[in-house]
Amino acid sequence: MFDDDEDDFSDSNLNEDLEQFEAHLKGKTIGFLDSDRLEAIIDHYIINGQYSKAKSAADHGVYHFQYNPVFTLRKAQAMSGMGLLNDALELMNQIEKTNFDNPEVYLTKAALFSQLRDSKNAIRYFRLAINLCEPEDRDEIFLDIAMEYQNLNQFKEAIEVLKEAIRINSSNEGALYEIAYCYDRLGDYQQAINCYTSFIDENPYSFTAWYNLGNAYSKSENFERSIWAYEYSILINSDFGPTHFNVGNAFLTMEKYHKALEHFHECIRLDGEDAMALCYIGEAHEQLNELDLAKHFYKRSLELAPLLPEGWLGLGIVEDLMGNTREGIIMIHKALEFDPENAGIHHVLAGAYEKIDEIDIAIEHYEESLLMDPTDEDCLSDYIELLTDKSPIEAFDRLRQFMNETEEENEIACVLEVNLNWLLGQKENAIRLFASCVEGNQLKAKSIFEINPSLLDIPDFVNLAE
């Protein structure tokens, strides 16, 4: 919007004019300043956030150069910076009536509507500005339009505008990130993958595109492809810390812990110590059964971020694994204090209380976890296994109640019901239900042999599974 070279005036000339105007603000008489020099003063104040001084200078320009609408425009921009949005908008309406054909008019008005949370009018004026602005500025205006569509939760419309911005300027990284955000909000990761794949076909050396492609694959839980994309991003630009962080996460999920450690440490080397990176390093060491190292890194993460629930949870799990379950429970409760809506923490607490035979408290945490996330198959399995050890009848009744109360699909519930029918002597029901489970999801149905290995000796189950 403003020219950084202060409209061809030298720094020394501008400084002299600024000194003269500053003296005028203190009550001294000001000499003559032509319109260009005064405009340079105003631009300087606006660029540096000195909006009150900019308004005073603009008022001076409006008085002395009434024929020049630029000073009214600059006054409106200064007032916008001061938060006088409605007054600034009224001035802009006056300017618009003069047919002052300048994209700055529409951009300023669009920005005012944006600040007033009137995204529809903001979009309207940004589009008017596009018709007048220089071609090289259009991608940024399209990005502004996309942000307004996002404010309206119209993510599909935002995506179309962002694609136009990228078409104009394939180096617009802001547009590349925003299109990923929009697809993320829509939950349409496949379309994100298609978009970035098409973009990469024409721009194969865009590390940002490869990075976002990796993120899209990761969110669709295709971690092998996400690692493939991240590694191309690193090949192009090995100094971008977030790529190392995300590929480290992907390796962690795939249980390739040494590779995960390599990338988390590289992320820290590039960007400095980060609480989450340190926490994930701790998790990798925990999975490698290097518990002292895990404890060390979890503690380092908490030194940086004392309220980090993942750090407290990891530390609590390590204490439990080291045989200090009661101390671990205290730390896991600390994690729950900082993240009370986390179903997974309740699940971990349930397992810890079960280990010290606090069965009633364990049941409370299992039920709380399932209430928050009824799709958690591991939690449901652990819960029903605990109840089964107490009383298969109670376990069966609770499982049926769970299945009746929840609308969310939990495929393991069918398999658990098969086992309980078998344990309760309802063998024909168990076999018939198992056949239904196999038809629905054969791989999931085979988990019955992990839940009850003795069924491997029952030909009806083995034959149905095959």
Residue pairs with C-beta under 8 A, 6 or more apart in sequence:
1 77
1 104
1 107
1 108
2 43
2 46
2 47
3 43
6 14
6 40
6 43
6 44
7 36
7 39
7 40
7 43
9 17
9 36
9 37
9 40
13 37
14 40
14 41
14 44
17 33
17 37
17 38
17 40
17 41
18 41
18 44
20 30
20 31
20 33
21 30
21 33
21 41
21 57
21 60
23 30
24 30
24 60
25 53
25 56
30 60
33 41
35 61
35 65
35 68
35 70
35 71
38 57
38 60
38 61
38 64
38 65
38 71
39 61
39 70
39 71
39 74
41 57
42 54
42 57
42 58
42 61
42 71
42 74
42 78
43 74
45 51
45 53
45 54
45 57
45 78
46 54
46 74
46 77
46 78
46 81
49 81
51 78
51 79
51 81
51 82
52 78
52 82
54 74
54 77
54 78
54 81
55 75
55 78
55 79
55 82
57 74
58 71
58 72
58 74
58 75
58 78
59 75
61 68
61 70
61 71
61 74
61 75
62 71
62 72
62 75
65 71
69 95
69 98
69 100
72 91
72 94
72 95
73 92
73 95
73 100
73 102
73 104
73 105
73 108
75 91
76 88
76 89
76 91
76 92
76 95
76 108
76 112
77 88
77 108
79 85
79 87
79 88
79 91
80 88
80 108
80 111
80 112
80 115
85 112
85 115
85 116
86 116
88 112
89 109
89 112
89 113
89 116
92 105
92 108
92 109
92 112
95 105
96 105
96 109
101 132
102 132
103 129
103 132
103 133
103 137
106 125
106 126
106 128
106 129
106 132
107 125
107 126
107 129
107 133
107 141
109 125
110 121
110 122
110 123
110 124
110 125
110 126
110 128
110 129
110 144
111 122
113 119
113 121
113 122
113 125
114 122
114 144
114 147
114 148
117 151
119 148
119 149
119 151
119 152
120 148
120 152
122 144
122 148
123 145
123 148
123 149
126 141
126 144
126 145
126 148
127 145
129 141
130 138
130 141
130 142
133 141
135 168
136 169
138 165
138 168
139 165
139 166
139 168
139 169
139 172
139 175
140 165
140 172
142 161
142 162
142 164
142 165
142 168
142 175
143 162
143 165
143 172
143 174
143 175
143 178
145 161
146 158
146 159
146 161
146 162
146 165
146 175
146 178
146 182
147 158
147 178
149 155
149 157
149 158
149 161
150 158
150 178
150 181
150 182
150 185
153 185
155 182
155 183
155 185
155 186
156 182
156 186
158 178
158 182
159 179
159 182
159 183
159 195
162 175
162 178
162 179
162 182
163 179
163 195
165 172
165 175
166 172
166 175
166 176
166 179
166 199
169 175
170 199
170 202
170 203
170 206
171 206
173 208
176 199
176 206
176 208
176 209
176 212
177 208
177 212
179 192
179 195
179 212
180 192
180 196
180 212
180 215
180 216
183 189
183 191
183 192
183 195
183 216
184 192
184 219
189 216
189 217
189 219
189 220
190 220
192 212
192 216
192 219
193 213
193 216
193 217
193 220
196 209
196 210
196 212
196 213
196 216
197 213
199 206
199 209
200 206
200 209
200 210
200 213
203 209
205 236
206 236
207 232
207 233
207 234
207 236
207 237
207 240
207 243
208 233
210 229
210 230
210 232
210 233
210 236
211 229
211 230
211 233
211 240
211 242
211 243
211 246
213 229
214 226
214 227
214 228
214 229
214 230
214 233
214 243
214 246
214 247
214 250
215 226
215 246
216 226
217 223
217 225
217 226
217 228
217 229
218 226
218 246
218 249
218 250
223 250
223 253
223 254
224 254
226 246
226 247
226 250
227 247
227 250
227 251
227 254
230 243
230 246
230 247
230 250
231 247
233 240
233 243
234 240
234 243
234 244
234 247
237 243
239 270
240 270
241 266
241 267
241 270
241 271
242 267
244 263
244 264
244 266
244 267
244 270
245 263
245 264
245 267
245 274
245 276
245 277
247 263
248 259
248 260
248 261
248 262
248 263
248 264
248 267
248 277
248 280
249 260
249 280
251 257
251 259
251 260
251 263
252 260
252 280
252 283
252 284
252 287
255 287
257 284
257 285
257 287
257 288
258 284
258 288
260 280
260 284
261 281
261 284
261 285
264 277
264 280
264 281
264 284
265 281
267 274
267 277
268 274
268 277
268 278
273 300
273 304
274 304
275 301
275 302
275 304
275 305
275 308
275 311
276 301
276 305
276 308
276 310
278 297
278 298
278 300
278 301
278 304
278 311
279 297
279 298
279 301
279 308
279 310
279 311
279 314
281 297
282 293
282 294
282 295
282 296
282 297
282 298
282 301
282 311
282 314
282 315
282 318
283 294
283 314
285 291
285 293
285 294
285 297
286 294
286 314
286 317
286 318
286 321
291 318
291 321
291 322
294 314
294 318
295 315
295 318
295 319
295 322
298 311
298 314
298 315
298 318
299 311
299 315
301 308
301 310
301 311
301 314
302 308
302 311
302 312
302 315
305 311
307 338
308 338
309 335
309 336
309 338
309 339
309 342
309 345
310 335
311 335
312 331
312 332
312 334
312 335
312 338
313 331
313 332
313 335
313 345
313 348
315 328
315 331
316 328
316 329
316 330
316 331
316 332
316 333
316 334
316 335
316 348
316 352
317 328
317 332
317 348
318 328
319 325
319 327
319 328
319 331
320 328
320 329
320 352
320 355
325 352
325 355
325 356
326 356
328 352
329 349
329 352
329 353
329 356
332 345
332 348
332 349
332 352
333 349
335 342
335 345
336 342
336 345
336 346
336 349
339 345
341 372
342 372
343 368
343 369
343 370
343 372
343 373
343 376
343 379
344 369
344 373
344 376
346 365
346 366
346 368
346 369
346 372
347 365
347 366
347 369
347 376
347 378
347 379
347 382
349 362
349 365
350 362
350 363
350 364
350 365
350 366
350 369
350 379
350 382
350 383
351 362
351 382
353 359
353 361
353 362
353 365
354 362
354 382
354 386
359 386
359 390
362 386
363 383
363 386
363 387
366 379
366 382
366 383
366 386
367 383
369 376
369 379
370 376
370 379
370 380
370 383
370 402
373 379
374 380
374 402
374 406
374 408
374 410
375 408
375 409
375 410
376 410
377 410
377 411
377 412
380 402
380 410
380 412
380 413
380 416
381 412
381 416
381 451
384 395
384 398
384 399
384 416
384 420
385 451
387 394
387 395
387 398
388 395
388 419
388 420
388 423
392 420
392 423
392 424
393 424
395 420
396 417
396 420
396 421
396 424
399 413
399 416
399 417
399 420
400 417
402 413
403 410
403 413
403 417
411 440
411 441
411 444
412 444
412 447
414 433
414 436
414 437
414 440
414 444
414 445
415 434
415 437
415 444
415 445
415 447
415 448
415 451
416 451
417 433
418 430
418 433
418 434
418 437
418 448
419 430
419 448
419 451
419 452
419 455
421 427
421 429
421 430
421 433
422 430
422 452
422 455
423 452
431 460
431 461
431 464
434 445
434 448
434 460
434 461
434 464
435 464
437 444
437 445
437 448
438 445
438 464
438 465
442 465
445 464
445 465
446 465
448 455
448 461
448 465
449 455
449 456
449 461
449 465
455 461
456 462
